[in-house]
Amino acid sequence: MSVLPRGFTVIWGDQTYVPISIQAHVKKGGSLTNLITWETECPSCAKQFTLLTGMAFKSPRRRCDACKAPGRKVSQDKKKFRKQIEGVLP
Ligand SMILES: [Zn+2]
């Protein structure tokens, strides 16, 4: 991985994304770019999962496939999770 400095991570919200591989990719027009595979922890179930992005890291996926919930804020999940731990919710 020569493109990113050693130990590079991205923190989005309070979620940490760690790059685990970079692959060269040819775009439609024929120009070269890189695709990055990131590893992060799902804020809903705490499992590690991977996602693929281009070099522009914009609005990355927050949750794993099992927990995906487009449009629902991650902070709502966290509040529910905390209530479950505290025994407020079943
Ligand atoms: Zn999950």
PDB file of the backbone (N, CA, C, O) and the ligand in Angstrom, with CONECT records:
HET     ZN  A 101       1
ATOM      1  N   MET A   1       0.849  -1.187   0.000  1.00  0.00           N
ATOM      2  CA  MET A   1       0.000   0.000   0.000  1.00  0.00           C
ATOM      3  C   MET A   1       0.886   1.239   0.000  1.00  0.00           C
ATOM      4  O   MET A   1       1.265   1.742   1.057  1.00  0.00           O
ATOM      5  N   SER A   2       1.204   1.712  -1.164  1.00  0.00           N
ATOM      6  CA  SER A   2       2.123   2.850  -1.236  1.00  0.00           C
ATOM      7  C   SER A   2       1.376   4.172  -1.247  1.00  0.00           C
ATOM      8  O   SER A   2       1.980   5.223  -1.031  1.00  0.00           O
ATOM      9  N   VAL A   3       0.054   4.137  -1.498  1.00  0.00           N
ATOM     10  CA  VAL A   3      -0.682   5.389  -1.671  1.00  0.00           C
ATOM     11  C   VAL A   3      -0.947   6.082  -0.333  1.00  0.00           C
ATOM     12  O   VAL A   3      -0.902   7.308  -0.244  1.00  0.00           O
ATOM     13  N   LEU A   4      -1.218   5.306   0.680  1.00  0.00           N
ATOM     14  CA  LEU A   4      -1.546   5.879   1.979  1.00  0.00           C
ATOM     15  C   LEU A   4      -0.389   5.672   2.956  1.00  0.00           C
ATOM     16  O   LEU A   4       0.278   4.638   2.924  1.00  0.00           O
ATOM     17  N   PRO A   5      -0.153   6.661   3.825  1.00  0.00           N
ATOM     18  CA  PRO A   5       0.912   6.493   4.811  1.00  0.00           C
ATOM     19  C   PRO A   5       0.599   5.370   5.792  1.00  0.00           C
ATOM     20  O   PRO A   5      -0.567   5.065   6.040  1.00  0.00           O
ATOM     21  N   ARG A   6       1.624   4.765   6.342  1.00  0.00           N
ATOM     22  CA  ARG A   6       1.490   3.694   7.306  1.00  0.00           C
ATOM     23  C   ARG A   6       0.673   4.165   8.513  1.00  0.00           C
ATOM     24  O   ARG A   6       0.889   5.260   9.031  1.00  0.00           O
ATOM     25  N   GLY A   7      -0.254   3.333   8.947  1.00  0.00           N
ATOM     26  CA  GLY A   7      -1.045   3.684  10.121  1.00  0.00           C
ATOM     27  C   GLY A   7      -2.188   4.644   9.829  1.00  0.00           C
ATOM     28  O   GLY A   7      -2.846   5.131  10.749  1.00  0.00           O
ATOM     29  N   PHE A   8      -2.425   4.916   8.552  1.00  0.00           N
ATOM     30  CA  PHE A   8      -3.476   5.851   8.166  1.00  0.00           C
ATOM     31  C   PHE A   8      -4.853   5.283   8.499  1.00  0.00           C
ATOM     32  O   PHE A   8      -5.139   4.131   8.171  1.00  0.00           O
ATOM     33  N   THR A   9      -5.690   6.056   9.131  1.00  0.00           N
ATOM     34  CA  THR A   9      -7.084   5.666   9.362  1.00  0.00           C
ATOM     35  C   THR A   9      -7.966   6.895   9.138  1.00  0.00           C
ATOM     36  O   THR A   9      -7.487   8.029   9.170  1.00  0.00           O
ATOM     37  N   VAL A  10      -9.241   6.660   8.914  1.00  0.00           N
ATOM     38  CA  VAL A  10     -10.194   7.757   8.800  1.00  0.00           C
ATOM     39  C   VAL A  10     -11.214   7.591   9.918  1.00  0.00           C
ATOM     40  O   VAL A  10     -11.737   6.498  10.135  1.00  0.00           O
ATOM     41  N   ILE A  11     -11.491   8.676  10.621  1.00  0.00           N
ATOM     42  CA  ILE A  11     -12.541   8.637  11.638  1.00  0.00           C
ATOM     43  C   ILE A  11     -13.710   9.452  11.127  1.00  0.00           C
ATOM     44  O   ILE A  11     -13.582  10.651  10.878  1.00  0.00           O
ATOM     45  N   TRP A  12     -14.870   8.787  10.969  1.00  0.00           N
ATOM     46  CA  TRP A  12     -16.053   9.408  10.385  1.00  0.00           C
ATOM     47  C   TRP A  12     -17.156   9.310  11.425  1.00  0.00           C
ATOM     48  O   TRP A  12     -17.548   8.209  11.811  1.00  0.00           O
ATOM     49  N   GLY A  13     -17.657  10.440  11.878  1.00  0.00           N
ATOM     50  CA  GLY A  13     -18.520  10.397  13.046  1.00  0.00           C
ATOM     51  C   GLY A  13     -17.602   9.948  14.174  1.00  0.00           C
ATOM     52  O   GLY A  13     -16.554  10.562  14.376  1.00  0.00           O
ATOM     53  N   ASP A  14     -17.952   8.906  14.911  1.00  0.00           N
ATOM     54  CA  ASP A  14     -16.959   8.352  15.832  1.00  0.00           C
ATOM     55  C   ASP A  14     -16.634   6.924  15.432  1.00  0.00           C
ATOM     56  O   ASP A  14     -16.330   6.085  16.280  1.00  0.00           O
ATOM     57  N   GLN A  15     -16.698   6.652  14.132  1.00  0.00           N
ATOM     58  CA  GLN A  15     -16.412   5.323  13.593  1.00  0.00           C
ATOM     59  C   GLN A  15     -15.053   5.358  12.892  1.00  0.00           C
ATOM     60  O   GLN A  15     -14.774   6.274  12.119  1.00  0.00           O
ATOM     61  N   THR A  16     -14.212   4.361  13.163  1.00  0.00           N
ATOM     62  CA  THR A  16     -12.867   4.340  12.601  1.00  0.00           C
ATOM     63  C   THR A  16     -12.803   3.396  11.411  1.00  0.00           C
ATOM     64  O   THR A  16     -13.247   2.250  11.493  1.00  0.00           O
ATOM     65  N   TYR A  17     -12.251   3.879  10.312  1.00  0.00           N
ATOM     66  CA  TYR A  17     -12.083   3.084   9.101  1.00  0.00           C
ATOM     67  C   TYR A  17     -10.596   2.851   8.878  1.00  0.00           C
ATOM     68  O   TYR A  17      -9.813   3.798   8.813  1.00  0.00           O
ATOM     69  N   VAL A  18     -10.214   1.580   8.760  1.00  0.00           N
ATOM     70  CA  VAL A  18      -8.817   1.224   8.560  1.00  0.00           C
ATOM     71  C   VAL A  18      -8.663   0.655   7.148  1.00  0.00           C
ATOM     72  O   VAL A  18      -9.343  -0.309   6.798  1.00  0.00           O
ATOM     73  N   PRO A  19      -7.771   1.242   6.324  1.00  0.00           N
ATOM     74  CA  PRO A  19      -7.585   0.701   4.977  1.00  0.00           C
ATOM     75  C   PRO A  19      -6.847  -0.631   5.039  1.00  0.00           C
ATOM     76  O   PRO A  19      -5.801  -0.719   5.681  1.00  0.00           O
ATOM     77  N   ILE A  20      -7.366  -1.667   4.388  1.00  0.00           N
ATOM     78  CA  ILE A  20      -6.671  -2.954   4.420  1.00  0.00           C
ATOM     79  C   ILE A  20      -6.104  -3.348   3.064  1.00  0.00           C
ATOM     80  O   ILE A  20      -5.188  -4.168   3.001  1.00  0.00           O
ATOM     81  N   SER A  21      -6.629  -2.779   1.969  1.00  0.00           N
ATOM     82  CA  SER A  21      -5.981  -3.027   0.680  1.00  0.00           C
ATOM     83  C   SER A  21      -6.373  -1.940  -0.312  1.00  0.00           C
ATOM     84  O   SER A  21      -7.417  -1.300  -0.190  1.00  0.00           O
ATOM     85  N   ILE A  22      -5.503  -1.755  -1.296  1.00  0.00           N
ATOM     86  CA  ILE A  22      -5.759  -0.790  -2.369  1.00  0.00           C
ATOM     87  C   ILE A  22      -5.545  -1.505  -3.689  1.00  0.00           C
ATOM     88  O   ILE A  22      -4.548  -2.202  -3.876  1.00  0.00           O
ATOM     89  N   GLN A  23      -6.487  -1.327  -4.602  1.00  0.00           N
ATOM     90  CA  GLN A  23      -6.313  -1.953  -5.906  1.00  0.00           C
ATOM     91  C   GLN A  23      -6.462  -0.913  -7.009  1.00  0.00           C
ATOM     92  O   GLN A  23      -7.266   0.013  -6.902  1.00  0.00           O
ATOM     93  N   ALA A  24      -5.686  -1.078  -8.059  1.00  0.00           N
ATOM     94  CA  ALA A  24      -5.799  -0.181  -9.206  1.00  0.00           C
ATOM     95  C   ALA A  24      -7.094  -0.487  -9.934  1.00  0.00           C
ATOM     96  O   ALA A  24      -7.538  -1.634  -9.984  1.00  0.00           O
ATOM     97  N   HIS A  25      -7.693   0.550 -10.498  1.00  0.00           N
ATOM     98  CA  HIS A  25      -8.975   0.390 -11.165  1.00  0.00           C
ATOM     99  C   HIS A  25      -9.002   1.304 -12.385  1.00  0.00           C
ATOM    100  O   HIS A  25      -8.611   2.468 -12.304  1.00  0.00           O
ATOM    101  N   VAL A  26      -9.461   0.775 -13.509  1.00  0.00           N
ATOM    102  CA  VAL A  26      -9.579   1.587 -14.720  1.00  0.00           C
ATOM    103  C   VAL A  26     -11.001   2.124 -14.811  1.00  0.00           C
ATOM    104  O   VAL A  26     -11.967   1.362 -14.828  1.00  0.00           O
ATOM    105  N   LYS A  27     -11.110   3.433 -14.869  1.00  0.00           N
ATOM    106  CA  LYS A  27     -12.434   4.062 -14.957  1.00  0.00           C
ATOM    107  C   LYS A  27     -13.007   3.910 -16.363  1.00  0.00           C
ATOM    108  O   LYS A  27     -12.310   3.489 -17.286  1.00  0.00           O
ATOM    109  N   LYS A  28     -14.290   4.258 -16.516  1.00  0.00           N
ATOM    110  CA  LYS A  28     -14.966   4.138 -17.814  1.00  0.00           C
ATOM    111  C   LYS A  28     -14.200   4.836 -18.939  1.00  0.00           C
ATOM    112  O   LYS A  28     -14.063   4.296 -20.036  1.00  0.00           O
ATOM    113  N   GLY A  29     -13.705   6.040 -18.653  1.00  0.00           N
ATOM    114  CA  GLY A  29     -12.992   6.804 -19.671  1.00  0.00           C
ATOM    115  C   GLY A  29     -11.591   6.288 -19.959  1.00  0.00           C
ATOM    116  O   GLY A  29     -10.923   6.791 -20.864  1.00  0.00           O
ATOM    117  N   GLY A  30     -11.132   5.287 -19.200  1.00  0.00           N
ATOM    118  CA  GLY A  30      -9.819   4.704 -19.423  1.00  0.00           C
ATOM    119  C   GLY A  30      -8.745   5.220 -18.484  1.00  0.00           C
ATOM    120  O   GLY A  30      -7.612   4.740 -18.520  1.00  0.00           O
ATOM    121  N   SER A  31      -9.085   6.208 -17.628  1.00  0.00           N
ATOM    122  CA  SER A  31      -8.070   6.715 -16.702  1.00  0.00           C
ATOM    123  C   SER A  31      -7.971   5.798 -15.483  1.00  0.00           C
ATOM    124  O   SER A  31      -8.902   5.064 -15.150  1.00  0.00           O
ATOM    125  N   LEU A  32      -6.820   5.866 -14.837  1.00  0.00           N
ATOM    126  CA  LEU A  32      -6.560   4.983 -13.697  1.00  0.00           C
ATOM    127  C   LEU A  32      -6.935   5.647 -12.382  1.00  0.00           C
ATOM    128  O   LEU A  32      -6.764   6.854 -12.212  1.00  0.00           O
ATOM    129  N   THR A  33      -7.445   4.854 -11.460  1.00  0.00           N
ATOM    130  CA  THR A  33      -7.688   5.346 -10.107  1.00  0.00           C
ATOM    131  C   THR A  33      -7.420   4.185  -9.158  1.00  0.00           C
ATOM    132  O   THR A  33      -7.019   3.104  -9.591  1.00  0.00           O
ATOM    133  N   ASN A  34      -7.638   4.404  -7.887  1.00  0.00           N
ATOM    134  CA  ASN A  34      -7.467   3.331  -6.910  1.00  0.00           C
ATOM    135  C   ASN A  34      -8.777   3.107  -6.174  1.00  0.00           C
ATOM    136  O   ASN A  34      -9.537   4.043  -5.923  1.00  0.00           O
ATOM    137  N   LEU A  35      -9.024   1.867  -5.837  1.00  0.00           N
ATOM    138  CA  LEU A  35     -10.154   1.539  -4.965  1.00  0.00           C
ATOM    139  C   LEU A  35      -9.578   1.047  -3.641  1.00  0.00           C
ATOM    140  O   LEU A  35      -8.608   0.289  -3.610  1.00  0.00           O
ATOM    141  N   ILE A  36     -10.184   1.486  -2.574  1.00  0.00           N
ATOM    142  CA  ILE A  36      -9.672   1.137  -1.245  1.00  0.00           C
ATOM    143  C   ILE A  36     -10.677   0.241  -0.531  1.00  0.00           C
ATOM    144  O   ILE A  36     -11.872   0.536  -0.500  1.00  0.00           O
ATOM    145  N   THR A  37     -10.184  -0.852   0.040  1.00  0.00           N
ATOM    146  CA  THR A  37     -11.009  -1.679   0.902  1.00  0.00           C
ATOM    147  C   THR A  37     -10.721  -1.261   2.346  1.00  0.00           C
ATOM    148  O   THR A  37      -9.571  -1.254   2.784  1.00  0.00           O
ATOM    149  N   TRP A  38     -11.771  -0.917   3.066  1.00  0.00           N
ATOM    150  CA  TRP A  38     -11.664  -0.461   4.460  1.00  0.00           C
ATOM    151  C   TRP A  38     -12.275  -1.504   5.375  1.00  0.00           C
ATOM    152  O   TRP A  38     -13.180  -2.245   4.991  1.00  0.00           O
ATOM    153  N   GLU A  39     -11.764  -1.543   6.588  1.00  0.00           N
ATOM    154  CA  GLU A  39     -12.392  -2.370   7.605  1.00  0.00           C
ATOM    155  C   GLU A  39     -12.876  -1.447   8.712  1.00  0.00           C
ATOM    156  O   GLU A  39     -12.170  -0.532   9.134  1.00  0.00           O
ATOM    157  N   THR A  40     -14.096  -1.706   9.172  1.00  0.00           N
ATOM    158  CA  THR A  40     -14.649  -0.885  10.253  1.00  0.00           C
ATOM    159  C   THR A  40     -15.600  -1.728  11.089  1.00  0.00           C
ATOM    160  O   THR A  40     -15.952  -2.849  10.720  1.00  0.00           O
ATOM    161  N   GLU A  41     -16.004  -1.170  12.215  1.00  0.00           N
ATOM    162  CA  GLU A  41     -16.895  -1.903  13.117  1.00  0.00           C
ATOM    163  C   GLU A  41     -18.307  -1.358  12.963  1.00  0.00           C
ATOM    164  O   GLU A  41     -18.520  -0.148  13.025  1.00  0.00           O
ATOM    165  N   CYS A  42     -19.268  -2.249  12.761  1.00  0.00           N
ATOM    166  CA  CYS A  42     -20.664  -1.847  12.625  1.00  0.00           C
ATOM    167  C   CYS A  42     -21.150  -1.256  13.956  1.00  0.00           C
ATOM    168  O   CYS A  42     -21.029  -1.907  14.994  1.00  0.00           O
ATOM    169  N   PRO A  43     -21.701  -0.026  13.942  1.00  0.00           N
ATOM    170  CA  PRO A  43     -22.147   0.591  15.190  1.00  0.00           C
ATOM    171  C   PRO A  43     -23.397  -0.065  15.779  1.00  0.00           C
ATOM    172  O   PRO A  43     -23.737   0.188  16.935  1.00  0.00           O
ATOM    173  N   SER A  44     -24.081  -0.900  15.004  1.00  0.00           N
ATOM    174  CA  SER A  44     -25.300  -1.536  15.505  1.00  0.00           C
ATOM    175  C   SER A  44     -25.027  -2.874  16.176  1.00  0.00           C
ATOM    176  O   SER A  44     -25.631  -3.184  17.203  1.00  0.00           O
ATOM    177  N   CYS A  45     -24.107  -3.688  15.600  1.00  0.00           N
ATOM    178  CA  CYS A  45     -23.881  -5.030  16.162  1.00  0.00           C
ATOM    179  C   CYS A  45     -22.429  -5.260  16.569  1.00  0.00           C
ATOM    180  O   CYS A  45     -22.098  -6.328  17.083  1.00  0.00           O
ATOM    181  N   ALA A  46     -21.559  -4.277  16.349  1.00  0.00           N
ATOM    182  CA  ALA A  46     -20.151  -4.337  16.759  1.00  0.00           C
ATOM    183  C   ALA A  46     -19.333  -5.387  16.007  1.00  0.00           C
ATOM    184  O   ALA A  46     -18.238  -5.742  16.445  1.00  0.00           O
ATOM    185  N   LYS A  47     -19.847  -5.888  14.885  1.00  0.00           N
ATOM    186  CA  LYS A  47     -19.064  -6.821  14.060  1.00  0.00           C
ATOM    187  C   LYS A  47     -18.172  -6.044  13.098  1.00  0.00           C
ATOM    188  O   LYS A  47     -18.523  -4.951  12.653  1.00  0.00           O
ATOM    189  N   GLN A  48     -17.002  -6.627  12.779  1.00  0.00           N
ATOM    190  CA  GLN A  48     -16.138  -6.019  11.769  1.00  0.00           C
ATOM    191  C   GLN A  48     -16.680  -6.355  10.387  1.00  0.00           C
ATOM    192  O   GLN A  48     -17.111  -7.482  10.143  1.00  0.00           O
ATOM    193  N   PHE A  49     -16.659  -5.387   9.488  1.00  0.00           N
ATOM    194  CA  PHE A  49     -17.004  -5.671   8.103  1.00  0.00           C
ATOM    195  C   PHE A  49     -16.153  -4.797   7.203  1.00  0.00           C
ATOM    196  O   PHE A  49     -15.522  -3.845   7.663  1.00  0.00           O
ATOM    197  N   THR A  50     -16.136  -5.126   5.902  1.00  0.00           N
ATOM    198  CA  THR A  50     -15.319  -4.363   4.968  1.00  0.00           C
ATOM    199  C   THR A  50     -16.216  -3.660   3.954  1.00  0.00           C
ATOM    200  O   THR A  50     -17.330  -4.100   3.671  1.00  0.00           O
ATOM    201  N   LEU A  51     -15.708  -2.572   3.423  1.00  0.00           N
ATOM    202  CA  LEU A  51     -16.412  -1.854   2.365  1.00  0.00           C
ATOM    203  C   LEU A  51     -15.387  -1.305   1.391  1.00  0.00           C
ATOM    204  O   LEU A  51     -14.217  -1.130   1.731  1.00  0.00           O
ATOM    205  N   LEU A  52     -15.838  -1.036   0.183  1.00  0.00           N
ATOM    206  CA  LEU A  52     -14.968  -0.569  -0.886  1.00  0.00           C
ATOM    207  C   LEU A  52     -15.344   0.871  -1.228  1.00  0.00           C
ATOM    208  O   LEU A  52     -16.524   1.183  -1.389  1.00  0.00           O
ATOM    209  N   THR A  53     -14.345   1.749  -1.340  1.00  0.00           N
ATOM    210  CA  THR A  53     -14.624   3.117  -1.780  1.00  0.00           C
ATOM    211  C   THR A  53     -13.606   3.523  -2.835  1.00  0.00           C
ATOM    212  O   THR A  53     -12.575   2.872  -3.007  1.00  0.00           O
ATOM    213  N   GLY A  54     -13.909   4.600  -3.535  1.00  0.00           N
ATOM    214  CA  GLY A  54     -12.924   5.234  -4.397  1.00  0.00           C
ATOM    215  C   GLY A  54     -12.011   6.098  -3.543  1.00  0.00           C
ATOM    216  O   GLY A  54     -12.068   6.043  -2.315  1.00  0.00           O
ATOM    217  N   MET A  55     -11.172   6.893  -4.189  1.00  0.00           N
ATOM    218  CA  MET A  55     -10.236   7.732  -3.439  1.00  0.00           C
ATOM    219  C   MET A  55     -10.967   8.860  -2.714  1.00  0.00           C
ATOM    220  O   MET A  55     -10.474   9.368  -1.707  1.00  0.00           O
ATOM    221  N   ALA A  56     -12.132   9.254  -3.215  1.00  0.00           N
ATOM    222  CA  ALA A  56     -12.936  10.254  -2.510  1.00  0.00           C
ATOM    223  C   ALA A  56     -13.729   9.521  -1.436  1.00  0.00           C
ATOM    224  O   ALA A  56     -14.564   8.671  -1.745  1.00  0.00           O
ATOM    225  N   PHE A  57     -13.473   9.843  -0.203  1.00  0.00           N
ATOM    226  CA  PHE A  57     -14.107   9.146   0.917  1.00  0.00           C
ATOM    227  C   PHE A  57     -15.289   9.988   1.371  1.00  0.00           C
ATOM    228  O   PHE A  57     -15.184  10.784   2.304  1.00  0.00           O
ATOM    229  N   LYS A  58     -16.425   9.794   0.686  1.00  0.00           N
ATOM    230  CA  LYS A  58     -17.598  10.611   1.000  1.00  0.00           C
ATOM    231  C   LYS A  58     -18.728   9.721   1.486  1.00  0.00           C
ATOM    232  O   LYS A  58     -19.012   8.694   0.871  1.00  0.00           O
ATOM    233  N   SER A  59     -19.370  10.095   2.567  1.00  0.00           N
ATOM    234  CA  SER A  59     -20.503   9.368   3.124  1.00  0.00           C
ATOM    235  C   SER A  59     -20.335   7.853   3.043  1.00  0.00           C
ATOM    236  O   SER A  59     -21.110   7.183   2.361  1.00  0.00           O
ATOM    237  N   PRO A  60     -19.340   7.311   3.724  1.00  0.00           N
ATOM    238  CA  PRO A  60     -19.110   5.861   3.646  1.00  0.00           C
ATOM    239  C   PRO A  60     -20.210   5.086   4.355  1.00  0.00           C
ATOM    240  O   PRO A  60     -20.941   5.639   5.177  1.00  0.00           O
ATOM    241  N   ARG A  61     -20.322   3.814   4.034  1.00  0.00           N
ATOM    242  CA  ARG A  61     -21.289   2.958   4.736  1.00  0.00           C
ATOM    243  C   ARG A  61     -20.935   2.909   6.203  1.00  0.00           C
ATOM    244  O   ARG A  61     -19.760   2.861   6.566  1.00  0.00           O
ATOM    245  N   ARG A  62     -21.955   2.922   7.052  1.00  0.00           N
ATOM    246  CA  ARG A  62     -21.725   2.877   8.496  1.00  0.00           C
ATOM    247  C   ARG A  62     -21.969   1.484   9.048  1.00  0.00           C
ATOM    248  O   ARG A  62     -21.276   1.052   9.969  1.00  0.00           O
ATOM    249  N   ARG A  63     -22.963   0.762   8.485  1.00  0.00           N
ATOM    250  CA  ARG A  63     -23.370  -0.517   9.075  1.00  0.00           C
ATOM    251  C   ARG A  63     -23.048  -1.688   8.161  1.00  0.00           C
ATOM    252  O   ARG A  63     -22.849  -1.514   6.958  1.00  0.00           O
ATOM    253  N   CYS A  64     -22.999  -2.892   8.745  1.00  0.00           N
ATOM    254  CA  CYS A  64     -22.772  -4.113   7.979  1.00  0.00           C
ATOM    255  C   CYS A  64     -24.043  -4.479   7.202  1.00  0.00           C
ATOM    256  O   CYS A  64     -25.086  -3.847   7.369  1.00  0.00           O
ATOM    257  N   ASP A  65     -23.940  -5.516   6.343  1.00  0.00           N
ATOM    258  CA  ASP A  65     -25.091  -5.938   5.535  1.00  0.00           C
ATOM    259  C   ASP A  65     -26.292  -6.314   6.393  1.00  0.00           C
ATOM    260  O   ASP A  65     -27.428  -5.992   6.046  1.00  0.00           O
ATOM    261  N   ALA A  66     -26.049  -6.989   7.503  1.00  0.00           N
ATOM    262  CA  ALA A  66     -27.151  -7.467   8.342  1.00  0.00           C
ATOM    263  C   ALA A  66     -27.908  -6.315   9.000  1.00  0.00           C
ATOM    264  O   ALA A  66     -29.102  -6.432   9.277  1.00  0.00           O
ATOM    265  N   CYS A  67     -27.223  -5.215   9.249  1.00  0.00           N
ATOM    266  CA  CYS A  67     -27.828  -4.110   9.997  1.00  0.00           C
ATOM    267  C   CYS A  67     -28.197  -2.925   9.122  1.00  0.00           C
ATOM    268  O   CYS A  67     -28.711  -1.926   9.624  1.00  0.00           O
ATOM    269  N   LYS A  68     -27.942  -3.017   7.815  1.00  0.00           N
ATOM    270  CA  LYS A  68     -28.073  -1.806   6.994  1.00  0.00           C
ATOM    271  C   LYS A  68     -29.478  -1.224   7.107  1.00  0.00           C
ATOM    272  O   LYS A  68     -30.475  -1.947   7.095  1.00  0.00           O
ATOM    273  N   ALA A  69     -29.530   0.093   7.216  1.00  0.00           N
ATOM    274  CA  ALA A  69     -30.787   0.794   7.438  1.00  0.00           C
ATOM    275  C   ALA A  69     -30.655   2.177   6.835  1.00  0.00           C
ATOM    276  O   ALA A  69     -30.420   3.148   7.554  1.00  0.00           O
ATOM    277  N   PRO A  70     -30.805   2.280   5.507  1.00  0.00           N
ATOM    278  CA  PRO A  70     -30.635   3.583   4.860  1.00  0.00           C
ATOM    279  C   PRO A  70     -31.611   4.610   5.421  1.00  0.00           C
ATOM    280  O   PRO A  70     -32.801   4.328   5.564  1.00  0.00           O
ATOM    281  N   GLY A  71     -31.117   5.780   5.735  1.00  0.00           N
ATOM    282  CA  GLY A  71     -31.983   6.844   6.223  1.00  0.00           C
ATOM    283  C   GLY A  71     -32.098   6.914   7.727  1.00  0.00           C
ATOM    284  O   GLY A  71     -32.492   7.946   8.269  1.00  0.00           O
ATOM    285  N   ARG A  72     -31.755   5.814   8.425  1.00  0.00           N
ATOM    286  CA  ARG A  72     -31.825   5.869   9.888  1.00  0.00           C
ATOM    287  C   ARG A  72     -30.471   6.296  10.430  1.00  0.00           C
ATOM    288  O   ARG A  72     -29.432   5.769  10.030  1.00  0.00           O
ATOM    289  N   LYS A  73     -30.496   7.250  11.336  1.00  0.00           N
ATOM    290  CA  LYS A  73     -29.243   7.768  11.858  1.00  0.00           C
ATOM    291  C   LYS A  73     -28.587   6.760  12.791  1.00  0.00           C
ATOM    292  O   LYS A  73     -29.251   6.055  13.550  1.00  0.00           O
ATOM    293  N   VAL A  74     -27.251   6.716  12.709  1.00  0.00           N
ATOM    294  CA  VAL A  74     -26.490   5.809  13.571  1.00  0.00           C
ATOM    295  C   VAL A  74     -26.695   6.173  15.041  1.00  0.00           C
ATOM    296  O   VAL A  74     -26.701   5.295  15.905  1.00  0.00           O
ATOM    297  N   SER A  75     -26.863   7.480  15.328  1.00  0.00           N
ATOM    298  CA  SER A  75     -27.035   7.893  16.729  1.00  0.00           C
ATOM    299  C   SER A  75     -28.307   7.297  17.328  1.00  0.00           C
ATOM    300  O   SER A  75     -28.364   7.051  18.533  1.00  0.00           O
ATOM    301  N   GLN A  76     -29.340   7.058  16.489  1.00  0.00           N
ATOM    302  CA  GLN A  76     -30.573   6.425  16.989  1.00  0.00           C
ATOM    303  C   GLN A  76     -30.293   4.988  17.435  1.00  0.00           C
ATOM    304  O   GLN A  76     -30.788   4.540  18.469  1.00  0.00           O
ATOM    305  N   ASP A  77     -29.490   4.270  16.635  1.00  0.00           N
ATOM    306  CA  ASP A  77     -29.106   2.908  16.990  1.00  0.00           C
ATOM    307  C   ASP A  77     -28.366   2.887  18.322  1.00  0.00           C
ATOM    308  O   ASP A  77     -28.595   2.032  19.177  1.00  0.00           O
ATOM    309  N   LYS A  78     -27.474   3.859  18.463  1.00  0.00           N
ATOM    310  CA  LYS A  78     -26.647   3.875  19.672  1.00  0.00           C
ATOM    311  C   LYS A  78     -27.485   4.122  20.910  1.00  0.00           C
ATOM    312  O   LYS A  78     -27.256   3.504  21.950  1.00  0.00           O
ATOM    313  N   LYS A  79     -28.480   5.043  20.807  1.00  0.00           N
ATOM    314  CA  LYS A  79     -29.360   5.314  21.940  1.00  0.00           C
ATOM    315  C   LYS A  79     -30.121   4.058  22.330  1.00  0.00           C
ATOM    316  O   LYS A  79     -30.243   3.739  23.513  1.00  0.00           O
ATOM    317  N   LYS A  80     -30.642   3.334  21.314  1.00  0.00           N
ATOM    318  CA  LYS A  80     -31.398   2.108  21.571  1.00  0.00           C
ATOM    319  C   LYS A  80     -30.496   1.059  22.215  1.00  0.00           C
ATOM    320  O   LYS A  80     -30.888   0.380  23.164  1.00  0.00           O
ATOM    321  N   PHE A  81     -29.284   0.939  21.681  1.00  0.00           N
ATOM    322  CA  PHE A  81     -28.316  -0.020  22.189  1.00  0.00           C
ATOM    323  C   PHE A  81     -28.005   0.257  23.666  1.00  0.00           C
ATOM    324  O   PHE A  81     -27.924  -0.661  24.482  1.00  0.00           O
ATOM    325  N   ARG A  82     -27.835   1.538  23.986  1.00  0.00           N
ATOM    326  CA  ARG A  82     -27.520   1.920  25.362  1.00  0.00           C
ATOM    327  C   ARG A  82     -28.689   1.585  26.282  1.00  0.00           C
ATOM    328  O   ARG A  82     -28.485   1.104  27.397  1.00  0.00           O
ATOM    329  N   LYS A  83     -29.924   1.841  25.816  1.00  0.00           N
ATOM    330  CA  LYS A  83     -31.104   1.542  26.633  1.00  0.00           C
ATOM    331  C   LYS A  83     -31.213   0.050  26.885  1.00  0.00           C
ATOM    332  O   LYS A  83     -31.595  -0.378  27.974  1.00  0.00           O
ATOM    333  N   GLN A  84     -30.868  -0.758  25.856  1.00  0.00           N
ATOM    334  CA  GLN A  84     -30.907  -2.207  26.033  1.00  0.00           C
ATOM    335  C   GLN A  84     -29.913  -2.661  27.093  1.00  0.00           C
ATOM    336  O   GLN A  84     -30.213  -3.525  27.916  1.00  0.00           O
ATOM    337  N   ILE A  85     -28.725  -2.064  27.058  1.00  0.00           N
ATOM    338  CA  ILE A  85     -27.701  -2.418  28.038  1.00  0.00           C
ATOM    339  C   ILE A  85     -28.158  -2.037  29.444  1.00  0.00           C
ATOM    340  O   ILE A  85     -27.941  -2.774  30.406  1.00  0.00           O
ATOM    341  N   GLU A  86     -28.801  -0.859  29.544  1.00  0.00           N
ATOM    342  CA  GLU A  86     -29.235  -0.390  30.854  1.00  0.00           C
ATOM    343  C   GLU A  86     -30.517  -1.052  31.323  1.00  0.00           C
ATOM    344  O   GLU A  86     -30.963  -0.819  32.446  1.00  0.00           O
ATOM    345  N   GLY A  87     -31.118  -1.885  30.462  1.00  0.00           N
ATOM    346  CA  GLY A  87     -32.304  -2.647  30.859  1.00  0.00           C
ATOM    347  C   GLY A  87     -33.596  -1.872  30.740  1.00  0.00           C
ATOM    348  O   GLY A  87     -34.618  -2.300  31.277  1.00  0.00           O
ATOM    349  N   VAL A  88     -33.582  -0.732  30.044  1.00  0.00           N
ATOM    350  CA  VAL A  88     -34.799   0.056  29.884  1.00  0.00           C
ATOM    351  C   VAL A  88     -35.716  -0.603  28.843  1.00  0.00           C
ATOM    352  O   VAL A  88     -36.940  -0.601  28.978  1.00  0.00           O
ATOM    353  N   LEU A  89     -35.079  -1.174  27.785  1.00  0.00           N
ATOM    354  CA  LEU A  89     -35.823  -1.862  26.748  1.00  0.00           C
ATOM    355  C   LEU A  89     -35.587  -3.369  26.859  1.00  0.00           C
ATOM    356  O   LEU A  89     -34.537  -3.790  27.344  1.00  0.00           O
ATOM    357  N   PRO A  90     -36.553  -4.191  26.415  1.00  0.00           N
ATOM    358  CA  PRO A  90     -36.346  -5.642  26.461  1.00  0.00           C
ATOM    359  C   PRO A  90     -35.243  -6.091  25.509  1.00  0.00           C
ATOM    360  O   PRO A  90     -34.945  -7.282  25.426  1.00  0.00           O
TER     361      PRO A  90
HETATM  362 ZN    ZN A 101     -24.141  -4.877  12.057  1.00  0.00          ZN2+
END
